[in-house]
């Protein structure tokens, strides 16, 4: 597991709290191919309200690395990227 | 032949660790505003451009740029570009992902092989040769009355960015690499969190930074050229020969690229298993069909256009081949048009 280390310790403390909250919605893109995990995540986030949390379940390595990067660039907050098992990740994103 | 397998193993490992896929690289500029993989591609081209010209100057290799079949390269490149978006991976991306256990990529690969065989010697062979003759005849150095210039294979009449202007290739290599490296260094940052962990974890457990990927892919190409002698890396030709061998039963059909592509799958599988990223998985039926059609188009486009993205963009552009620059440009155009229609509307 690795949490995003761009954040200050103060912010990390806040995230510890928020990431314990249940995600508002879960998007399962397991089995999907390039770039559907990214596109579906982007579309899902657009349909959600500010401050809500989306959990993305994913098994495609390239997108598992690219989604946190591009979603942060778009201003959303990536709370956690966790490797759940063999080629399986969970990504928690807080809508901006 | 066995050297192809060894280079393939290394290439497959690098592709999987670096997630090196040109479909993603070009498509993401448009769809995700993401430049990470594009930077890896650009760096790999620059590294090879220096390496190839250095080795040619030393006399270790002779550059072998592709003949400028302009009509075929425009049509074939565009078809290939459309195909790689539908297939969810270019020739290299599709091949390495088979090694990750992605069944959709396996289906796309079957399509690629069938499309290539059908275009090479089957129902589409007529179209293929029509696009390379008559009005669409190749343009050579003789047609333009220019000298082939230094470093090229003996008897080569292929046009390059250097010989068409009568320039020393090193002048262009110097200008292009300096500009490319300046842009890459200027735009290097902003890739998000740096990977933490031990060196072992950085190499075997996490995806590589773009610049490590770019240099590594470039080095694989530099190893490939003097090993194979005729050309650097290529993928579609290997799969064409693979299916031809299965159909004809004649092992004479096998070539260096066939061993290379088999090596890629094994190398990628090894990398994926070590990283805990190997898993058999498949999308739904609709997506599988889409990937199969994409694979077919890639096979058709690669044979018509005389190379896939690897043969043109990764190996041909560093040799300054005009044909590969043209073919590569239309691969990117096909990719962008399809990506726009599929992902950016609505």
Interface residues (C-beta under 8 A of the other chain):
Chain A: X2 X4 X5 X6 X30 X31 X32 X33 X34 X35 X36 X38 X39 X42 X59 X60 X61 X62 X65 X66 X68 X69 X70 X72 X73 X83 X85 X86 X87 X88
Chain B: X19 X21 X23 X24 X27 X28 X31 X32 X33 X34 X36 X88 X89 X93 X100 X101 X102 X104 X105 X190 X191 X192 X193 X194 X195 X196 X197 X207 X272 X275 X276 X277 X278 X279 X281 X282 X283 X284 X287 X291 X343
